Every structure is written in C-alpha cells, then in structure tokens.
C-alpha cells in the first residue's frame, strides 16, 4: 500500500474504534479526524491517483463526516441500532483493508546499487531478416527494446512499469481472466528509473541482454532489470514481436502474439516450433548487440563483457545464444528448457540454471483432465535432462527453489500477497523468493562480468549444486 493509502486506513480505523467504544464524549477533539481523513484522501487522489480498491475507504470517510456532523452537539445514544451501524461499518472497514492490501500498487524497494537509472525504449528494424511469424512475405523483423542504463541524475519523468497501458490492457485481460476494470490500477505502478535521463558515461558498463517468456513481454521483470542497472550494468530487455503478448511500435501499431502448432513439442522433437522461435530470438540478441555498437545511445558500454538472462523460453534463448555470441561470460536460464545445440567450441561461460518445483498430479486428476502422465512429466523431464547435459559438459550451477511455480521467476506473483491462492505463484512467499533470485543473479553477473570471486549466497531449503566442466 502507498503512503497516503496507509494513512487513510489508519485514520479510519482510529475513528471507528473511538466511535465504537463511545470515547467521543471524553475526547471531543476526535470530531476533526474525519476532516483530516477527507484532506488525506484529497492528497491521495492528487499524488497517488484513484483506484477502485480504495472505494470502501472513500465511502467510510463520507459516513464518518456525516456521523461527525450529526453528533457534533448531540450525545450518541448507545442503542442496538447504533451498535448495528458500527458493526456494518466494521465489516466495510475490513473490506477497506483487505482490498488495497490484497491487490496493492506494488512499491518496489529502492535499487541496491549506487547509480541512478535511466530508461529508453528503442525501436530496432532488421530489414535483411524476413519475419516468418506472419503470412506477409514482405514483412521483415522488427522489435522494441527497453534500455536501462546508469544515469547522471533524475532528469526525466519516473518510468511506468507498463508503458502504454491503455494500448495493451487486452493482453492482461486475457492473461488474468479478469475484467479490465479490476486491474486498471496496474497502470499506477512505477519503477525507480527515469525516462530519457542523461547517461552517466564516466566509465564503461558491461552489457546484459534480457529475454522474456513466451507470450509474456519485456516488462515482466522491469524492477529486477532496474536493480541491475543501478549496480553498474547496461541492460537491454527485448520484446520479441509476435512471441510477446503485445508489441507497441512508435507509429502506434500494436502487434499481438501469434500462435504456432505445438505438435510434437516439446516431448518428441528438438527442432520444435519453440526451437524455431528460440533461434529467431538468438538473432534478436545478435542484432541488438550490433545495433548498440553502432549507436550506444550515449552510454559507454563494455562489449567485452556480456551476460544473457532469460525466463522460460527466454531462458532457452539465453542458453543457446551463449554458444554463438562473442564475449558472453554468463548465461542465466530462469526455468527454461534448453533447446537447440550449443556450439561445443564456445568459450568459458558461467551457466546458472534455476528451476521451479515439480508439480505432482494424482491419477484421478489426470483422468479428469483427459491427459496422460507423460504429457505432464515429459516436458519437465526434457528440461532437466537437457540442463544436466549442459552442466555436465560445460560446468555451471543449478539452483532449485522448492515452493515455486514457473511464474515465481518473474515479477507477476508480486501483484498480490495472495498470489498462491490466485494461482499466479507457488506456495513460497513471493517477495522472499523474488529477493533470493535477485541475490543469486547479482552474484553471478558480478563474478562473471566484473571479475569478482564471491560465493553464491546460501538460503535455507534452496538446493544449490555446482557442476565442473566434463564432470
């Protein structure tokens, strides 16, 4: 909850308790609490913005103003009707607390690094590469990139977590299955980065490429990427057109996700439709790096030290690209299935794989859904077998976090402390999991791209296994 929202709830609860227990006679000064409450709501609406989760609190404030005016000079009789009224207000008060707490406007902690962070949105067009995900034979590959970098000062407007929210609200409606009005408050979320802020270019910063999950988008881990930039990295988050749930181009075009047949994917065929996408994404990585070399946007980038991070299908792309892109020192795969074949002559790369907890279903559940156990277990077995093959041959680290599901490796579960009940997160505490993953990523990129030699942080119940090359 945001600052003024917390004040609104505290003032409401205070006046409710005083009114319920009849302290008004002893403390006539409480008549001013509803007035202060209305003033705080005004500040909240001006600075923080309206959201529907606060409607019960707005209503309570109106009721308390009415109560204060009616009983300003009259003694409130303690009848059963009065207590009934306070009881009803008490129920409304509980709702007024649960709604903004359960569906908060996420307030991300200040970034851990010493740098202010700037952000730009870049448009890349690869006119020499055909776009195979559309039927238009004249279409070429183009995509958007969210570009984070250390900045000189806070010279721009603070960045929205989901830019152009009104243009892409349909994607979240489809993803969450809620009416748009219920999640319009997501447009209020901001990150600790400043649009088009002047770059801090007194030193060169290693480059990190981030790749999202299939049918997600480049905002899925924005705060994490801001944190990395604050620690002295340049981060390019790619929005893979037609493989993301939306792409908004500078001329106003909005491109949606394009589905491909999943026949034989991923149990039977290595060269599945997802592998076709992964290969395209690897080319997106390469084009992004080459484009930034030609125009680094005023930022001094160290192209000798490159890291690749991806979630799910993006993790697959990060792993595969590590074998073909020069100067990649680390590849971090967040719960993605390795696909394709990594070039065996690739240099010394620090691999980090993170995996979620395997979900076990009963025979009764599988029968009710009309699917076989192989259909459920096969993809997980494939992911683990391919991951172990890479780690055994090339070395690296496998981190397994119990209590997680797939989405815990991005920021979606942070949408609510009840993410497990809403089935958008595992049983683990979402914020605790998020911070653990962040710390593991920070340590890995610092060791790989900045020459540090620190051990990975250890956490209770988190399984960390280190593999050595050709073990």
ABEGO torsion letter per residue (X at the ends): XBAAAAAAAAAAAAAAAAAAAGAAAABAAAAAAAAAAAAAAAAAAAAAEBBAAAAAAAAAAAAAAAAAAAAAABBBBBBAAAAAAAAAAAAAAAAAAAAAAABBBBBBBBBABABBBBBBBBBBBBAABBBAABABAABBBBBBBBBBBBBABBABBBBBABBGAAAAAAAAAAAAGBBAAAAAAAAABBBBBBBGBBBBAABBBBBBBBBBBBGBBAAAAAAAAAAAAAAGBBBBBBBBBGABABBBBAAGBBBBBBBBBABGOAAABABBAAAAAAAAAAAAAAAAAAAAAABAGGBBBBAABBBBBBBEAAAAAAAAAAAABBGBABBBBBGBBBBEBBBAABBBBBBBBBBBBBBBBBAAAAAAAGBBAAAAAAAAAAAAAAAAAAAAAAEEBBBBBBGBBAAAABAAAAABAAAAAAGABBABBAAAAAAAAAAAAAAAAAAAAAGBBBBBBBBBGBBBBBBBBGX
